[in-house]
Amino acid sequence: MRNFKSYLFEEVDAVEKYLQDFEDAVQTTHARVDKNGHTFFVPLNKNKNLPNKMIASAFQGDEPAGWFGLLEYVKNNKPKNVNVSYLPIMSKETFRSGKHEDDANRNPNHDIPHDPSREMAALLDLRDYWLPLASEGFLDLQEDPWRGEGYVFVWSDTDDLGDRMVDLIGNFYPLFEGGRIDSDDQGMFGDYLATLGVTPSLTSETPVVGHDLGTRVLVNMKLVEEFLR
């Protein structure tokens, strides 16, 4: 697997390179839709009898295993039991910089929906578009750059999915505070979706400190598999 820093800094535009790789991987199953500065990949042929779920990654530029794991998943899997849409780069500003905060020095995954960052304000303006894509489930693949333990924010849950996701992370890493966090006051996107009635809504956090990128990518791939099972 390519070194993260070389991927980020040696490309003319790392965002577009990643999105092109993603588009190539799903070209037979999904259409690319660019709206208001955000890039979605939506099913070409939705089945009204299947659940609609959305997976996101890259809220912060220093949490690479989420978006690499999602890309590896779509390269190797074509799920048929769900209408799954993808929002693989939540914050293009942090992706380009490799930082945790955006160009205005704000965490884009905080203060939603009442005081969102510029990028998140643009995304919230599209709520009528993306909310139906996530009506039966949302997963946000994140990492914790400061911890060596993993955990899952379980904003809303069905059929013990949250516990299964925690167990999956626990198979590879120590768990922080038991591995399951059911509430948070930072105004995160997954929490906001839960207030809109999205169930399940989950945010996974694989640990960065002391753990290699390759294994973290693998774990994120497995998290996607479990979410879509």
KADA-V102022 format. One record per helix or strand of 3 or more residues. SS is the DSSP state (a for helix, b for strand). FROM is the first residue (numbers start at 1). TO is the last residue. If there is no record, write none. Layout:
BEGIN
((SS	FROM	TO) (SS	FROM	TO))
END
This chain:
BEGIN
((a	4	9) (a	14	26) (b	30	35) (b	38	43) (b	52	57) (a	64	76) (b	83	87) (a	92	97) (a	118	124) (a	127	130) (a	132	134) (b	138	144) (b	150	156) (a	161	170) (b	175	181) (a	189	195) (b	201	207) (a	213	228))
END
